[in-house]
Amino acid sequence: MKRVEMKEKAKDIIKGKVFFSFIIVFLYGVIMSIPEALFSATRAGENNGVLIAFSTISLIGTIFLLPIRYGVVLYFHDISNGRDGKVEGFFAPYKEKFWQEMLKARLLANIYIALGTICLIVPGIYLALKYSQIEYCFLENKQMKYKEAMNKSAEIMKNNKMERFVLGLSFIGWYLLIPLTLGFILIYLLPYIEATTLQFYYAKSGFSSPSDQEVIFVDSAEVEIKDAPNEDFWK
């Protein structure tokens, strides 16, 4: 699937669902900002000891909320496959008890990205692209261990980093419209970006979603599924 095809598919997916899709992305941003907001609210007039304590609590809270990102990924995965996306997806990692592995994978990846950025900007970008698929990998296997998720993301992005980078750059024209529309364009743009990013994952990972499968029935019995995941997918 080429970049243009990914974006056209994304437009079809969010058609008629733009506003609620925006709410999902917006809620993610709000939830992730809660620890910092609480810290900022207590910052004025406090002594250094209290500030350090609240800063530590804010940091821990932000780290604990990292798996919330999966809720956005799951929502767009659901609507891409003809299902109703739900807000409850934000809590899926905690309810289904795979948040620890996801958290470890994303936290370790973020540490690598931060170190790469400190050294030079380019290594930081390289590592951000390398580990950009971590949350998506848990769509395939919620029992995945953190090292497996990181390795899977690295495998997907092998030889695809530049394409993913260019895909991101292709939205620059939309970003230029943000000040001109007083930010209202974000209602469409954010879901559009998320849906397109998911299509990139589908295309590069070989993940076969239900909507991509062709089921043949003979005498009311399911006998074949075309374009099903290969054997390595289930390992």
Buried (B, 14 or more C-beta within 10 A) or exposed (E): EEBEEBBBBBBEBBEEBBEBBBBBBEBBEEBBEEBBEBBEEBEEEEEEEEEEEBBEBBEEBBBEBBBBBBBBBBBBBBBBEEEEBEEEBBBBBBEEEBBEBBBBBBEBBBEBBEEBBEEEEEBBBBBBBBBBBBBBBBBBBBEBBBEBBBBBBBBBBEEBBEBBBEBBEBBEEBEEBEEEEEEEBBBBBBBBBBBBBBBBBBBBBEBBBEEEEEEEEEEEEEEEEEEEBEEEEEE
